[in-house]
Amino acid sequence: MEKLVYGGDGLARKNGLVVLAPFVLPGERVLVETLEQKPDLLRTRLSEVREPAPGRVAPPCLYFGRCGGCQYQHADYEIQLELKRSILRETLARIGKISAPEEIRVISADPWNYRNRSQFHIDGTQIGYLEAQSNRLCAIDHCPISSPKINEVIGMFRRMLNDSRWPRFVRSLEIFTNERDVQLNVLETERPLARRFFEWCAAEIPGLVLGDLEYSAAGFIYRVSGGSFFQVNRFLLDPLVDVALEGSRGEAALDLYAGVGLFSLPLAQRFGRVTAVESGGGAVRDLQFNAERADIAIDVRQMNVDSFLASLEMVPEFVLADPPRSGLGRAVIGYLARLKPARITIVACNPATLARDLAGLLAAGYQLDQVALIDLFPQTFHIETVAKLKL
């Protein structure tokens, strides 16, 4: 195998074809089985590792290789971090034609039991994740990347699923926890659930809250309502905020795609005026509540980021943007290029769209000052990046 690519697969070349195989490491010699062949691409299934790489380890999870949640459990954690750094650097170069700074900082923590939020699928009396590249259920009794409280709740749901009171039309749900309280969000159901279902869950699951969850991070308490986005790694919330905001102080700042205010509240300690822009109604209400409780003045705007920037005349000194996987996009890049704030920090969960966005800002005259990889998703291919630009 030549290298790993974003998405978790290893890449090799044979007889003019690009060969992709899961659960491999660079330098390994493996036997694979063909799943799909295209004119220039072969997708395969791993059959045998004939010459393992030095960084290969035994996956601790019984479901690894079948469950679609993790891709890297077969790699020593230090190897995972180096692989992600290489993939990030290669993606920036290939898509954005960007030469990343010589040093890409890597911030990491405990690679197990880190998730504070997990989504599960249900089939009959079984709960679990979907299998890789499939809609079939991989039933589980625990998840080693989810927090102890989530694993406790998994056990309770496994028992409740065998109870006649469980509604058989529930297809998927989400558990979010601060390790004391638990928020249950039903994601997919064939018809509305009666309140008595949630009351039954509250009686069975210690700490279940029927409504908002409160989460402590970055020196603040955040109310997070059902459906509002919040970062999933319980160990790296504070380091993420610290890295994104370090060295940033001044008079005016923007927080774009602000969510419930994870960055907005700390920004208000560093800047005289902070404007937070968020389109989701629930998240906006949470953000306003969180700011008021902290006695912090933040100008909260419920609107799309591109619409907000299109009419903005004030030039902020600093812009923090934490966009979805689709990235900032051409319109937002254009508006930022027109405004020309002195510094821009992007918190990105997709290196491909980050490369595209950075290329647009570099073309507008910005310099890529720092890049940090925050490993919010150990054991998986996902890469969280903090990229800092300056004029």
Secondary structure, 3 states (H helix, E strand, C coil): CCEECCCCCEEEEECCEEEEECCCCCCCEEEEEEEEEECCEEEEEEEEEEECCCCECCCCCCCECCECCCCCCCECHHHHHHHHHHHHHHHHHHHHCCCCCCCCEEECCCCCCCECEEEEEEECCEEEEEECCCCCEEECCCCCCECHHHHHHHHHHHHHCCCCCCCCCEEEEEEEECCCCEEEEEEEECCCCCHHHHHHHHHHCCCEECCCEEEEECCEEEEECCCCCCCCECCCHHHHHHHHHCCCCEEEEEEECCCCCCCHHHHHCCEEEEEEEECCHHHHHHHHHHHHHCCCCCEEEECCHHHHHHCCCCCCCEEEECCCCCCCHHHHHHHHHHHCCCEEEEEECCHHHHHHHHHHHHHCCCEEEEEEEECCCCCCCCCEEEEEEEC
